[in-house]
Amino acid sequence: MQVTDTVVSFEVEVVDGEGIPVPALEVGARYLYPEAPRTWSSEYTDGEGCARFCDSHIEAPVEVCLFVGDDECGSFALADGGRFLLEM
């Protein structure tokens, strides 16, 4: 039996209350799968407030829950190439 990974990439843009990008902020992602246990990854926003995720998964995740620090920012349906906007 051959095991293949599913690669999913997406972006998270983080802005403050005035719409200004927030750089150097750690964004966490918790992935929910149909069968596999949940996994985590994190990335930092760049100078334009964008964190880019590109992770291999044992099966395609159906949902991602985003975090900034200890704050849960919501759960979202996940599709490859998606883009999410978080206002902090």
C-alpha positions as a Python dict, from the first residue, in 0.01 Angstrom:
ca = {
    (1, 'M'): (0, 0, 0),
    (2, 'Q'): (142, 337, -104),
    (3, 'V'): (89, 637, 124),
    (4, 'T'): (69, 977, -43),
    (5, 'D'): (62, 1313, 127),
    (6, 'T'): (-183, 1587, 46),
    (7, 'V'): (-23, 1931, 21),
    (8, 'V'): (-247, 2222, 114),
    (9, 'S'): (-144, 2584, 91),
    (10, 'F'): (-331, 2895, 201),
    (11, 'E'): (-268, 3248, 324),
    (12, 'V'): (-377, 3439, 632),
    (13, 'E'): (-372, 3818, 617),
    (14, 'V'): (-369, 3992, 956),
    (15, 'V'): (-467, 4359, 991),
    (16, 'D'): (-531, 4584, 1289),
    (17, 'G'): (-860, 4768, 1354),
    (18, 'E'): (-762, 5037, 1105),
    (19, 'G'): (-682, 4788, 827),
    (20, 'I'): (-305, 4822, 863),
    (21, 'P'): (-109, 4496, 809),
    (22, 'V'): (46, 4344, 1124),
    (23, 'P'): (400, 4211, 1059),
    (24, 'A'): (601, 3957, 1263),
    (25, 'L'): (294, 3800, 1424),
    (26, 'E'): (278, 3423, 1482),
    (27, 'V'): (-37, 3264, 1339),
    (28, 'G'): (-123, 2907, 1441),
    (29, 'A'): (-331, 2661, 1241),
    (30, 'R'): (-499, 2349, 1386),
    (31, 'Y'): (-615, 2110, 1114),
    (32, 'L'): (-921, 1885, 1141),
    (33, 'Y'): (-933, 1571, 924),
    (34, 'P'): (-1211, 1325, 845),
    (35, 'E'): (-1023, 1036, 1012),
    (36, 'A'): (-671, 1134, 1122),
    (37, 'P'): (-586, 1305, 1453),
    (38, 'R'): (-559, 1684, 1449),
    (39, 'T'): (-226, 1847, 1369),
    (40, 'W'): (-76, 2195, 1415),
    (41, 'S'): (152, 2431, 1228),
    (42, 'S'): (245, 2796, 1260),
    (43, 'E'): (389, 3072, 1045),
    (44, 'Y'): (482, 3437, 1097),
    (45, 'T'): (331, 3726, 904),
    (46, 'D'): (564, 3906, 668),
    (47, 'G'): (602, 4283, 625),
    (48, 'E'): (265, 4292, 447),
    (49, 'G'): (86, 4109, 729),
    (50, 'C'): (56, 3782, 537),
    (51, 'A'): (135, 3435, 677),
    (52, 'R'): (173, 3165, 411),
    (53, 'F'): (106, 2804, 501),
    (54, 'C'): (210, 2511, 283),
    (55, 'D'): (194, 2182, 470),
    (56, 'S'): (183, 1812, 385),
    (57, 'H'): (-101, 1614, 540),
    (58, 'I'): (-169, 1241, 558),
    (59, 'E'): (-523, 1314, 433),
    (60, 'A'): (-694, 1630, 309),
    (61, 'P'): (-795, 1852, 602),
    (62, 'V'): (-1157, 1968, 596),
    (63, 'E'): (-1126, 2255, 841),
    (64, 'V'): (-864, 2483, 991),
    (65, 'C'): (-889, 2667, 1321),
    (66, 'L'): (-670, 2978, 1331),
    (67, 'F'): (-501, 3120, 1641),
    (68, 'V'): (-301, 3430, 1728),
    (69, 'G'): (-129, 3370, 2060),
    (70, 'D'): (-386, 3211, 2290),
    (71, 'D'): (-676, 3371, 2101),
    (72, 'E'): (-885, 3144, 1881),
    (73, 'C'): (-985, 3339, 1571),
    (74, 'G'): (-1238, 3095, 1427),
    (75, 'S'): (-1271, 2776, 1227),
    (76, 'F'): (-1296, 2779, 851),
    (77, 'A'): (-1359, 2530, 571),
    (78, 'L'): (-1024, 2468, 406),
    (79, 'A'): (-950, 2451, 35),
    (80, 'D'): (-610, 2462, -132),
    (81, 'G'): (-519, 2817, -228),
    (82, 'G'): (-762, 2978, 19),
    (83, 'R'): (-708, 3318, 177),
    (84, 'F'): (-835, 3430, 516),
    (85, 'L'): (-846, 3779, 671),
    (86, 'L'): (-808, 3826, 1047),
    (87, 'E'): (-865, 4161, 1214),
    (88, 'M'): (-682, 4199, 1544),
}
